[in-house]
Amino acid sequence: MLFCSPKNSKLAQARPFKIKPLNFQLVMIAFPLMFAFYRRAKNYLHNSFWIIGERIFALGLVFVATIFVARYLGPDLCGSLAYAISLTALSGVAGHLGLHGLVVREIVKEPSLRGQTLETTAVLKFIALATGYLMIIECHDDLQRAQEPGLQHR
């Protein structure tokens, strides 16, 4: 016999799918819990979506602006601009000294010393930024001296 009869096939012998009462009860309990979680998390999800969307949009604009600036300035000036931006970013990071979290913690711990804490932070940031700026100027002067023909670098 070339074909199987329906009575002998595995499909015919398989039991039909039945929903067990216990599983159905678990599903009926899980759905309201999931919706309750969604209602609580809806604001967080919504705000996170807008923050991430804004960041992606801003990065896209920066990418497009960088393309236009690079095409306008050409390779030499664009390289100089990138170098200046990188040095500024490095001095800016050094200028902040990671004080933000520390300042917030100290102000929360001792609210009466808020003025003194903020003054000290401002002075420290100014000193660090001024030092970074002076380092950028010195670096730039050294690079210019190195690029001038006939002059040796210090």
N, C-alpha and C positions, 0 to 999 in steps of 0.2 A: 504494500500500500504506500503510495507516494505522499499523501498528505495525512496529517493527524486529524483525528476527529475532535470536535469541540469538547467532548466529554473528557478526553485524555490530556488536553493541553494544560499547561501550567497556569495559563490565564483563567481557565474555567475553574481550576482547583483553588485559586487564590481566594482568600476571604475578602469580602468587600470591606472598604475602609469605614470604620465607625469612630465617631468622636466619643471618647470616654467622658463620662460626667466630670471626673476630677480635672482633666485637662481643660474642659470648657469653663469650669469654675475659676481655674487659675487665670484663664484668658480674660474672663469677665472682671476679675480683680485687677489684672495688670493694666488694662486699658485706662481706667480712671486714674490710676497712679501715674501713668505716662502723661496723660493730659494735664494732671495737676503739676507735674514737673515742668511740662512745657509752659504752662501759665506762669509759673514762678520764674522760669529761665527766659521767657520771651523778651523781656526788656534787656537782659544781658546779651542775648543773641542778636537782638536788633541793634544795640549800640556797638557791639563788636563788629557786626557787618559794616556799619557806617565808618568805623575807624579804619578797618582793613581796606574798605573801598576807597576812602580818602587817601590812604597811603599809596595804594596802587595807582590812583589817578595822579598824585603828586610825582611819583617816580616816573610815570609815563611822560608827564610834562617836562621834567628835568631831562629825560632822555632825548626828547625832541629838541629842546632848547640847546642841549649839548651838541647835537648834530648840526644845527644851524650855526652855532658859534664856531664850531670846528671848521665848517665849510667857509665861513666868512673870514676867519683869521688866518687860516692856512696852517701848515704843520709847525713852522717855527714859533709863531706867536701863540698858537694853541698849546704847544708844549711848555712855553714859558708861563702861560696862564695856569696850566695844570700844576706846574711846579710851585707857583705862588700859592695856589689854593691848598695844596697838600701841606706846605709849611705853615700856613695860617691855621689849618685844621689841627696840626700837631701841637702848635703853641696854644690853641684854644682848649684842647683836651688837657694839656698840662696846666693851663690857667684855672681850670675848674677844680682841680685837685681832689675830686671826689667828695667835695664838701656838702653836696646837697642833702644826702641822707643823714650825715652827721649833724648838720645844722637843724634839720627838722626834728631829729631825736632830742637834741639839746634844748630846743625851744619848747617841746612838749614836756620834757622833764623839768625844766626850770623856766616857766613863763615870765617870771619877774626879771630875768636876765636877757630878755629878748633883744633889747637895744644893743647891749654889749656884744652879744653873740653875732648879730648882724653886722655891727661895725667891724669886728675882728675878721669876719668872713670877707667883707668887702675889701679890707686892707690886704689880706692874704691873696685874694684873687687879683687885685690890682698889681701887686708885686710879681706874682707869677706871670701874668699877661705881659707886663713890662719887660720882664726877663726874656720871655719868649719872643717878643717883638725885637729886642736888641739882638737876640741870637739870629733872627731872620735877617736883620740888616747886615750883621757880620758875615753871615753865610753868603748873602747876595754880593757883598763887596769882594769876598774871596773868589767867588765864581767869575765876577767881572774881571778881576785881575788875572785870573788863570786863562781867560779867553782872549786877552789883549795880546797881539803879536809882539814879540821882542821882549816881553816882561816875564820874569819868572814868578812863580807862586811862592809865597812866603814859606 
